[in-house]
Amino acid sequence: MNVSGLANFWGQGDAVTRSVAALLLLMSISAWVVIFWKGWLLRRVRGDIERAVPAFWAAASLEGGRDALAAVDRERALAPLLAAAMAAAPDGTLSAKGHADSQLTRRLRDALHGVLDQLQFGQVLLASIGSTAPFIGLFGTVWGIYHALVGIAAAGSMSIERVSGPVGEALVMTAAGLAVAIPAVLAYNVFGKMVAGCEAELEGFAHDLREMVLDAAGAR
């Protein structure tokens, strides 16, 4: 459909048709903003993890490892794990009454969940757009066809030429819904794989931190 066809469709549409078109446009803009932002963020985090973990374990001391981590961990994906491993439970709380290894595991688990929440931010939006946009576009098509047929019937003349134009223009809403949904679904799958890779690296780092802290406590 050319620009004049779109303008004609917009001019002939009612409030429902225009609302559906505006909603699809908003969903498309939101999806692409999330796609570009998360693509940049996850590539940055993955690169930081690849450089920061070896730099941390190559340090001669814990303080040196902390400094090496801070210099590379730009999105603070690893720093919360190190802080949780080094922290102590406040006295007088239930968490302080458990065994030291249980306290450490709990702190690392909570820190890991916090980092994963940060990495997964926006995934729900992409999934929602990918699953609902085709149906919103289909609704716009059905409503547009109905609106066009009512207008043709009111005009008192019915022919294939008068039907094919409005109906064909209404079908564009289905195509628009698919055009919004497909990038969102593909990005959701790609980002899910990238988050899973980062999660595996973070879990490995958390496990190694736990063993280091427990070994140091046992050597005292």
C-alpha positions as CSV (number, residue, x, y, z in Angstrom):
1,M,0.0,0.0,0.0
2,N,1.4,3.4,-1.0
3,V,1.2,6.6,1.0
4,S,-2.0,7.8,-0.6
5,G,-3.6,4.4,0.2
6,L,-2.6,4.7,3.8
7,A,-4.0,8.2,4.0
8,N,-7.2,7.1,2.4
9,F,-7.5,4.2,4.9
10,W,-6.8,6.5,7.8
11,G,-9.3,9.1,6.6
12,Q,-12.0,6.5,6.1
13,G,-11.4,4.7,9.4
14,D,-13.3,5.4,12.6
15,A,-12.0,5.9,16.1
16,V,-11.5,2.1,16.7
17,T,-9.5,1.6,13.5
18,R,-7.3,4.6,14.3
19,S,-6.8,3.5,17.9
20,V,-5.7,0.1,16.8
21,A,-3.2,1.6,14.3
22,A,-1.9,3.9,17.0
23,L,-1.5,1.1,19.5
24,L,0.4,-1.0,17.0
25,L,2.7,1.9,16.3
26,L,3.3,2.4,20.0
27,M,4.0,-1.3,20.5
28,S,6.5,-1.3,17.6
29,I,8.4,1.7,18.9
30,S,8.5,0.2,22.4
31,A,9.7,-3.1,21.1
32,W,12.5,-1.6,19.0
33,V,13.6,0.6,21.9
34,V,13.9,-2.5,24.1
35,I,15.6,-4.5,21.3
36,F,18.4,-1.9,20.8
37,W,18.8,-1.2,24.5
38,K,18.9,-4.9,25.6
39,G,21.2,-5.8,22.6
40,W,23.7,-3.2,23.7
41,L,23.4,-4.1,27.4
42,L,23.7,-7.9,27.1
43,R,26.7,-7.6,24.7
44,R,28.3,-5.3,27.2
45,V,27.6,-7.6,30.2
46,R,28.8,-10.7,28.4
47,G,32.1,-8.9,27.4
48,D,32.5,-7.7,31.0
49,I,32.1,-11.2,32.4
50,E,34.6,-12.7,30.0
51,R,37.2,-10.1,31.0
52,A,36.4,-9.6,34.7
53,V,36.3,-13.2,35.9
54,P,39.8,-14.1,34.8
55,A,41.1,-10.7,36.0
56,F,39.6,-11.3,39.4
57,W,41.2,-14.8,39.9
58,A,44.5,-13.6,38.5
59,A,44.8,-11.0,41.3
60,A,47.3,-11.6,44.1
61,S,44.8,-10.6,46.9
62,L,41.2,-10.1,47.5
63,E,41.6,-6.3,47.5
64,G,43.4,-6.6,44.2
65,G,40.7,-8.8,42.8
66,R,38.0,-6.3,43.9
67,D,39.9,-3.5,42.2
68,A,40.3,-5.6,39.0
69,L,36.6,-6.4,39.0
70,A,35.5,-2.8,39.5
71,A,37.7,-1.7,36.6
72,V,36.0,-4.1,34.2
73,D,32.5,-4.8,35.5
74,R,30.9,-1.7,34.0
75,E,27.2,-2.9,34.4
76,R,27.9,-4.3,37.9
77,A,26.9,-7.8,37.1
78,L,29.6,-9.4,39.2
79,A,30.1,-6.8,42.0
80,P,26.9,-7.7,43.9
81,L,28.1,-11.4,44.0
82,L,31.4,-10.4,45.5
83,A,29.8,-8.0,48.0
84,A,27.4,-10.8,49.0
85,A,30.2,-13.2,49.5
86,M,32.2,-10.8,51.7
87,A,29.2,-9.5,53.7
88,A,28.1,-10.8,57.1
89,A,24.5,-11.3,58.3
90,P,23.4,-8.6,60.8
91,D,23.4,-9.9,64.4
92,G,20.1,-10.6,66.0
93,T,18.4,-11.7,62.7
94,L,17.2,-15.1,61.6
95,S,19.7,-15.2,58.8
96,A,22.6,-14.9,61.3
97,K,21.4,-18.0,63.2
98,G,22.0,-20.4,60.4
99,H,25.3,-22.2,59.6
100,A,27.9,-20.1,57.9
101,D,27.7,-22.0,54.6
102,S,23.9,-21.6,54.6
103,Q,24.1,-17.9,55.2
104,L,26.7,-17.5,52.4
105,T,24.5,-19.5,50.0
106,R,21.5,-17.4,50.8
107,R,23.3,-14.2,50.2
108,L,24.8,-15.3,47.0
109,R,21.4,-16.6,45.8
110,D,19.7,-13.3,46.5
111,A,22.5,-11.3,44.8
112,L,22.3,-13.6,41.8
113,H,18.6,-13.2,41.5
114,G,19.0,-9.4,41.7
115,V,21.5,-9.4,38.8
116,L,19.3,-11.8,36.7
117,D,16.3,-9.5,37.2
118,Q,18.4,-6.7,35.8
119,L,19.4,-8.7,32.8
120,Q,15.9,-10.0,32.1
121,F,14.3,-6.5,32.3
122,G,12.2,-5.9,29.2
123,Q,11.7,-9.6,28.3
124,V,8.1,-9.5,29.5
125,L,7.4,-6.5,27.3
126,L,8.8,-8.3,24.2
127,A,6.9,-11.5,25.0
128,S,3.7,-9.6,25.5
129,I,4.1,-7.6,22.2
130,G,5.0,-10.8,20.3
131,S,2.0,-12.7,21.5
132,T,-0.7,-9.9,21.3
133,A,0.3,-7.8,18.3
134,P,-1.0,-10.3,15.6
135,F,-4.4,-10.5,17.4
136,I,-4.6,-6.7,17.7
137,G,-3.8,-6.4,14.0
138,L,-6.4,-9.1,13.2
139,F,-9.0,-7.2,15.2
140,G,-8.2,-4.1,13.3
141,T,-8.7,-6.0,10.0
142,V,-12.0,-7.4,11.1
143,W,-13.2,-4.1,12.3
144,G,-12.0,-2.3,9.2
145,I,-13.7,-4.8,6.9
146,Y,-16.9,-4.4,8.9
147,H,-16.7,-0.6,8.8
148,A,-16.0,-0.7,5.0
149,L,-18.9,-3.0,4.3
150,V,-21.3,-0.9,6.3
151,G,-20.2,2.2,4.3
152,I,-20.6,0.4,1.0
153,A,-24.1,-0.9,2.0
154,A,-25.1,2.6,3.1
155,A,-24.0,3.9,-0.3
156,G,-26.5,1.6,-2.0
157,S,-24.2,0.1,-4.6
158,M,-22.2,-3.2,-4.3
159,S,-19.5,-4.3,-6.7
160,I,-16.2,-6.1,-6.6
161,E,-14.4,-2.9,-7.3
162,R,-16.0,-1.1,-4.4
163,V,-15.4,-4.0,-2.0
164,S,-11.9,-5.0,-2.9
165,G,-10.3,-1.5,-2.2
166,P,-11.6,-1.0,1.4
167,V,-11.2,-4.7,2.3
168,G,-7.6,-4.8,0.9
169,E,-6.7,-1.7,2.9
170,A,-8.2,-3.2,6.0
171,L,-6.0,-6.4,5.6
172,V,-3.0,-4.2,6.1
173,M,-3.7,-4.2,9.8
174,T,-3.0,-7.9,10.0
175,A,0.3,-7.4,8.2
176,A,1.1,-4.6,10.5
177,G,0.4,-6.8,13.5
178,L,2.8,-9.4,12.2
179,A,5.4,-6.8,11.4
180,V,5.3,-5.7,15.0
181,A,5.3,-9.2,16.5
182,I,8.0,-11.0,14.5
183,P,10.9,-8.8,15.6
184,A,9.7,-8.9,19.2
185,V,9.6,-12.7,19.2
186,L,12.9,-13.1,17.5
187,A,14.6,-10.7,19.9
188,Y,13.0,-12.4,22.9
189,N,14.5,-15.7,21.8
190,V,17.9,-14.3,21.1
191,F,18.0,-12.3,24.4
192,G,16.8,-15.4,26.3
193,K,19.8,-17.4,25.0
194,M,22.2,-14.5,25.8
195,V,20.8,-14.2,29.4
196,A,21.0,-17.9,29.9
197,G,24.7,-17.8,28.9
198,C,25.4,-14.9,31.3
199,E,23.5,-16.8,34.0
200,A,25.7,-19.8,33.7
201,E,28.8,-17.7,34.0
202,L,27.4,-15.9,37.0
203,E,26.4,-19.1,38.7
204,G,29.9,-20.5,38.2
205,F,31.5,-17.3,39.6
206,A,29.1,-17.4,42.6
207,H,30.0,-21.1,43.2
208,D,33.7,-20.3,43.1
209,L,33.3,-17.4,45.5
210,R,31.4,-19.6,47.9
211,E,34.2,-22.2,47.9
212,M,36.9,-19.6,48.3
213,V,35.1,-18.0,51.3
214,L,34.4,-21.4,53.0
215,D,38.0,-22.5,52.4
216,A,39.3,-19.3,53.9
217,A,37.0,-19.7,56.9
218,G,38.1,-23.3,57.4
219,A,41.8,-22.4,57.3
220,R,41.4,-20.0,60.2
